[in-house]
Amino acid sequence: MAASASWQPQEEGFREICALLEHQISPTSAADKSQIWQKLENFSHFPDFNNYLAFILARAEGKSVEIRQAAGLLLKNNLRSSYKSMAPANQQYIKSELLPCLGAADRHIRSTVGTIVSVVVQLGGILGWPELLQALVNCLDNSDLNHMEGAMDALSKICEDVPQVLDSDVPGLSERPINIFLPRLFQFFRSPHASLRKLSLGCVNQYIMLMPAALYASMDQYLQGLFILANDSAAEVRKLVCAAFVQLIEVRPSFLEPHLRNLIEYMLQVNKDSDDEVALEACEFWSAYFDAQLPPENLKEFLPRLIPVLLSNMIYADDDESLVDAEEDESLPDRDQDLKPRFHTSRFHGSDNVEDDDDDVVNVWNLRKCSAAGLDILSNVFGDEILSTLLPIVQTNLSASGDEAWKRREAAVLAIGAVAEGCINGLHPHLPEMVGFLIPLLDDKFPLIRSISCWTLSRFSKYIVQDIGHQRGYDQFDKVLMGLLRRILDTNKRVQEAACSAFATLEEEAAEELAPRLETILKHLMCAFGRYQRRNLRIVYDAIGTLADAVGAELNQPTYLDILMPPLITKWQQLSNSDKDLFPLLECFTSIAQALGSGFSQFAQPVFQRCVDVIQTQQLAKVDPISAGAQYDKEFVVCSLDLLSGLAEGLGSGIESLVSQSSLKDMLLQCCMDDASDVRQSAFALLGDLARVCPILLHPRLSAYLDVAAKQLNTPRLKETISVANNACWAIGELAVKVRQEVAPVVMTVISCLVPILQHAEELNKSLIENSAITLGRLAWVCPELVSPHMEHFMQAWCIALSMIRDDVEKEDAFRGLCALVRANPSGALSSLVYVCKAIASWHEIRSEELHNEVCQVLHGYKQMLRNGAWDQCMSALEPPVKDKLSKYQV
């Protein structure tokens, strides 16, 4: 099979490939699909195989459209992987076959050709296919609908996949391609054919973010076009108009400001569109408006019309998938597709590891949810002002009687929950009435009313807990608590899920207030534990873990442990080391171990051993899945490391005997060098936790641990692995205070990495800066003779970071380092003395008398050292509050 400029297919090859493609797409074909795939794979080694595919797509008129399309899709995939290595003659042949097909009579062929054209442009650029632009222009200027549609389809795919190629200079062209296409695209806005209006508007919308000069200059024409298309008969066009306005208000609100009144009127109207997708796109406008920080006053007068629209759109649509799910009884086993992917967050030591709430990652975003989110935003912007419009409608809907009105009642309960935070000032005085009204709804005959009532009650958790101080408030709290516990034992899966999640929220707010009810709570949770199917079981684990975090050591009583632990241990023994249902159980045990402290020691040995075994299995699976009997999944390693950290934190030095008899020390070093950043992150967290409680056991591998930890701080890609660097930095500091002088070999390596971090503080996260400042201080404390000669390089940045840290033990260690450095090299801090004083003044109170005295000595030492008014000059550079704070050190 050789190629030339006048390439022609051989009949035999053509027939054979067509037959294979026919088998491949035939649903009834008995031939083994993998065999067919293997044969096609073998063909792909022939240099002109892709020419055959292009020929079949473009010219095999006698074959079915499906076979020609299959050839095109296979061609597209092959080009993705091998276009750049193809012989230029073959590339040219394929391109020459594609262009005449832009106007093919069959829509499917045109669409496939458009997709391939976009792939070729992605791989070879516009420059690599000079004929393409002219061919597209010719088709767009043609009066035949097929040609116009084919070119528009290809163009829209290029704009979607690689919009920037049309907005760049092309040698040989006097202007950028986008300047050639834009006027034609605007012209198509007025086309009588909906397909062309949709494609042309879709193309232009792709450039809102990039905003090329050509679009900027024609903004008036674009806006005019949008207003003309605003009430288009085609829903897909109206949806794109809304999307354009939402994007414009996000990135270029200034263009829309002159038209705001009309635009708000339009969005209000389209928010009621008969097509839900159009209404959803319009509904996104309200949050985009506030994100753009446009003046809320402009929207205020529209609230009496907007709020009813949002409330109406919050009513379940008849085709909402939740209506089907809501009928699921607990006796129905979960299907695999019911199990949402889980996202375990690796352990993190520091002050600002904000976990994203990703409960909704896999839920479908729809008009109902978007409307509720819009109402939530309005309540946060306008507060109680919206209640005068909202409450009468909510009250009318809540009192709607009869089974057919349940969706209106449900949406009214959702609305109260949506505004719970923003309108709390206006709602708080009525909280007893609202709770009194919501609690009976927990027993409503409609499961979705029971589930939404759980959620709405949880939105008021904070305020329900705040009112516990008086008897009425406590009774109210107790009713909510018992109401949610009842629903945790509902027979409907959807209600179980909502009740467990709502209860976890209440637990977080109530904390130790739960103690008197612990036995009842545990009995309900463990009853659910015995009944739930796999998906909701994960939420029970979360509720148990949250309970342990909330009540802490209160849980450490035999009565409670007898209810809680046996079912968990039974489940623990049932699950294999490669069962993913182990993840949430590992997380749950982590919280329990931390809460029980030394009380967990009776359960510790098997739990510890299991974690070590799981990590060992996974490390083997990584290199040899067959012997390991499992496929590698790093999440097993991360969850096991985090549970071991929980054990170290809970058991303290009680973990020493377990560590000493295990292979953990070597395995942990492997994990610290893992190529996955979340494994390293959890590994360094465990290293720091072990350094605190049993440093003696880390001794044999100390230098290896320190070296690998130091490497995490010295990486050009620090910002991408900031959480790893953060934990490694913290672990070095924890090791330093325990092993003292033995940290000496890496001190200067680590210092040389910490200084640039402190000097670029504004670009990095708060926690890494704090940990860097503390670790630098700890190294200075244990090895002042090594660090002090370099003080002037980092004192200023270091002191600025120290003054941001809240009072605690770690800050004390850092200041012991500061004092040790000044004693060793007083002149090293002279040029940064103002910053030293500010750092000292950042203490609310130094609790350690010994450190307080050391700090006094530092200040007095400088006062004596600086004669002839130099000390007073330094003091005059300080703000009055700083001077006041320093007065407690008698200077």
Summary of the structure (lengths in Angstrom):
residues: 891
radius of gyration: 33.7
end to end distance: 92.6
largest distance: 103.0
contacts: 2965
relative contact order: 0.03
helix: 77%
strand: 0%
